[in-house]
Amino acid sequence: MTYSTILLAVEAVAEATAEKGGLFDFDATLPIMAVQFLLLTVILNAVFYQPLGKAIDERDEYIRNNQNQAKERLSKAQMLAAQYEQQLGEARRQSRAIIAEAEAAAEKIAAEQIAQAQREAQQAREQASAEIEREKQEALQALEQQVDTLSRQILEKLIGLELANR
């Protein structure tokens, strides 16, 4: 049923257009439609397209400015980072130099203390050796005196006995 209704409507439209001249009629409606189209274009341009274009341009300018500012900030940040890295490297070099100087000073002090201890030990050895030598000489002298005394006593006894025996 609906198909037959649609077919009847299509046939009626086809008959009406066939009687009037076809699909396009070039009467007064064509220039009016053209004027309406141009008027609509002008109104849409003034009301819609120009404000939209202006908003798009402003947004584009805003984005461009933000990108430029971001690039400037990034370059400044990179420059500061490089500067800080350089300062950090310099501080590390200085700390290494200070540590090396402290180690050298500590080694020098240790070497001086070792040398001082060796000198003191050498002096103590020399004093002990001198003391031993002095005591040895004293002991030898005391021993020589005792030997002389004993020798005299032995001689006296031997000589005294020989004299008494004669």
CYANA upper distance limits for C-alpha pairs under 8 A (distance plus 0.5 A):
  1 MET  CA      5 THR  CA      6.94
  2 THR  CA      6 ILE  CA      6.73
  3 TYR  CA      7 LEU  CA      6.64
  4 SER  CA      8 LEU  CA      6.64
  5 THR  CA      9 ALA  CA      6.76
  6 ILE  CA     10 VAL  CA      6.70
  7 LEU  CA     11 GLU  CA      6.67
  8 LEU  CA     12 ALA  CA      6.68
  9 ALA  CA     13 VAL  CA      6.76
 10 VAL  CA     14 ALA  CA      6.62
 11 GLU  CA     15 GLU  CA      6.69
 12 ALA  CA     16 ALA  CA      6.70
 13 VAL  CA     17 THR  CA      6.64
 14 ALA  CA     18 ALA  CA      6.50
 15 GLU  CA     19 GLU  CA      6.76
 16 ALA  CA     20 LYS  CA      7.03
 17 THR  CA     21 GLY  CA      6.88
 17 THR  CA     22 GLY  CA      5.70
 17 THR  CA     23 LEU  CA      7.02
 18 ALA  CA     22 GLY  CA      5.69
 20 LYS  CA     25 ASP  CA      8.16
 21 GLY  CA     25 ASP  CA      6.91
 25 ASP  CA     30 LEU  CA      8.18
 26 PHE  CA     30 LEU  CA      6.57
 28 ALA  CA     32 ILE  CA      7.12
 29 THR  CA     33 MET  CA      6.50
 30 LEU  CA     34 ALA  CA      6.70
 31 PRO  CA     35 VAL  CA      6.62
 32 ILE  CA     36 GLN  CA      6.54
 33 MET  CA     37 PHE  CA      6.53
 34 ALA  CA     38 LEU  CA      6.68
 35 VAL  CA     39 LEU  CA      6.47
 36 GLN  CA     40 LEU  CA      6.47
 37 PHE  CA     41 THR  CA      6.60
 38 LEU  CA     42 VAL  CA      6.70
 39 LEU  CA     43 ILE  CA      6.61
 40 LEU  CA     44 LEU  CA      6.42
 41 THR  CA     45 ASN  CA      6.41
 42 VAL  CA     46 ALA  CA      6.62
 43 ILE  CA     47 VAL  CA      6.37
 43 ILE  CA     48 PHE  CA      8.43
 44 LEU  CA     48 PHE  CA      5.67
 44 LEU  CA     49 TYR  CA      6.84
 45 ASN  CA     49 TYR  CA      5.15
 45 ASN  CA     50 GLN  CA      6.31
 46 ALA  CA     50 GLN  CA      6.27
 46 ALA  CA     51 PRO  CA      8.16
 47 VAL  CA     51 PRO  CA      7.40
 48 PHE  CA     52 LEU  CA      6.52
 49 TYR  CA     53 GLY  CA      6.30
 50 GLN  CA     54 LYS  CA      6.49
 51 PRO  CA     55 ALA  CA      6.56
 52 LEU  CA     56 ILE  CA      6.60
 53 GLY  CA     57 ASP  CA      6.55
 54 LYS  CA     58 GLU  CA      6.57
 55 ALA  CA     59 ARG  CA      6.55
 56 ILE  CA     60 ASP  CA      6.53
 57 ASP  CA     61 GLU  CA      6.58
 58 GLU  CA     62 TYR  CA      6.56
 59 ARG  CA     63 ILE  CA      6.60
 60 ASP  CA     64 ARG  CA      6.53
 61 GLU  CA     65 ASN  CA      6.56
 62 TYR  CA     66 ASN  CA      6.65
 63 ILE  CA     67 GLN  CA      6.59
 64 ARG  CA     68 ASN  CA      6.70
 65 ASN  CA     69 GLN  CA      6.61
 66 ASN  CA     70 ALA  CA      6.47
 67 GLN  CA     71 LYS  CA      6.57
 68 ASN  CA     72 GLU  CA      6.68
 69 GLN  CA     73 ARG  CA      6.59
 70 ALA  CA     74 LEU  CA      6.45
 71 LYS  CA     75 SER  CA      6.58
 72 GLU  CA     76 LYS  CA      6.57
 73 ARG  CA     77 ALA  CA      6.44
 74 LEU  CA     78 GLN  CA      6.54
 75 SER  CA     79 MET  CA      6.53
 76 LYS  CA     80 LEU  CA      6.60
 77 ALA  CA     81 ALA  CA      6.48
 78 GLN  CA     82 ALA  CA      6.59
 79 MET  CA     83 GLN  CA      6.62
 80 LEU  CA     84 TYR  CA      6.50
 81 ALA  CA     85 GLU  CA      6.53
 82 ALA  CA     86 GLN  CA      6.62
 83 GLN  CA     87 GLN  CA      6.69
 84 TYR  CA     88 LEU  CA      6.43
 85 GLU  CA     89 GLY  CA      6.54
 86 GLN  CA     90 GLU  CA      6.66
 87 GLN  CA     91 ALA  CA      6.56
 88 LEU  CA     92 ARG  CA      6.62
 89 GLY  CA     93 ARG  CA      6.67
 90 GLU  CA     94 GLN  CA      6.63
 91 ALA  CA     95 SER  CA      6.56
 92 ARG  CA     96 ARG  CA      6.59
 93 ARG  CA     97 ALA  CA      6.64
 94 GLN  CA     98 ILE  CA      6.59
 95 SER  CA     99 ILE  CA      6.54
 96 ARG  CA    100 ALA  CA      6.51
 97 ALA  CA    101 GLU  CA      6.58
 98 ILE  CA    102 ALA  CA      6.58
 99 ILE  CA    103 GLU  CA      6.54
100 ALA  CA    104 ALA  CA      6.56
101 GLU  CA    105 ALA  CA      6.53
102 ALA  CA    106 ALA  CA      6.49
103 GLU  CA    107 GLU  CA      6.54
104 ALA  CA    108 LYS  CA      6.54
105 ALA  CA    109 ILE  CA      6.55
106 ALA  CA    110 ALA  CA      6.47
107 GLU  CA    111 ALA  CA      6.43
108 LYS  CA    112 GLU  CA      6.57
109 ILE  CA    113 GLN  CA      6.55
110 ALA  CA    114 ILE  CA      6.50
111 ALA  CA    115 ALA  CA      6.50
112 GLU  CA    116 GLN  CA      6.47
113 GLN  CA    117 ALA  CA      6.49
114 ILE  CA    118 GLN  CA      6.54
115 ALA  CA    119 ARG  CA      6.56
116 GLN  CA    120 GLU  CA      6.58
117 ALA  CA    121 ALA  CA      6.48
118 GLN  CA    122 GLN  CA      6.46
119 ARG  CA    123 GLN  CA      6.58
120 GLU  CA    124 ALA  CA      6.53
121 ALA  CA    125 ARG  CA      6.57
122 GLN  CA    126 GLU  CA      6.53
123 GLN  CA    127 GLN  CA      6.43
124 ALA  CA    128 ALA  CA      6.43
125 ARG  CA    129 SER  CA      6.33
126 GLU  CA    130 ALA  CA      6.39
127 GLN  CA    131 GLU  CA      6.39
128 ALA  CA    132 ILE  CA      6.45
129 SER  CA    133 GLU  CA      6.48
130 ALA  CA    134 ARG  CA      6.48
131 GLU  CA    135 GLU  CA      6.51
132 ILE  CA    136 LYS  CA      6.35
133 GLU  CA    137 GLN  CA      6.60
134 ARG  CA    138 GLU  CA      6.60
135 GLU  CA    139 ALA  CA      6.37
136 LYS  CA    140 LEU  CA      6.46
137 GLN  CA    141 GLN  CA      6.50
138 GLU  CA    142 ALA  CA      6.50
139 ALA  CA    143 LEU  CA      6.37
140 LEU  CA    144 GLU  CA      6.41
141 GLN  CA    145 GLN  CA      6.59
142 ALA  CA    146 GLN  CA      6.62
143 LEU  CA    147 VAL  CA      6.39
144 GLU  CA    148 ASP  CA      6.39
145 GLN  CA    149 THR  CA      6.46
146 GLN  CA    150 LEU  CA      6.37
147 VAL  CA    151 SER  CA      6.24
148 ASP  CA    152 ARG  CA      6.52
149 THR  CA    153 GLN  CA      6.61
150 LEU  CA    154 ILE  CA      6.44
151 SER  CA    155 LEU  CA      6.41
152 ARG  CA    156 GLU  CA      6.28
153 GLN  CA    157 LYS  CA      6.51
154 ILE  CA    158 LEU  CA      6.42
155 LEU  CA    159 ILE  CA      5.96
155 LEU  CA    160 GLY  CA      8.09
156 GLU  CA    160 GLY  CA      5.64
156 GLU  CA    161 LEU  CA      8.34
157 LYS  CA    161 LEU  CA      6.22
158 LEU  CA    162 GLU  CA      6.54
159 ILE  CA    163 LEU  CA      6.48
160 GLY  CA    164 ALA  CA      6.57
161 LEU  CA    165 ASN  CA      6.43
162 GLU  CA    166 ARG  CA      6.68
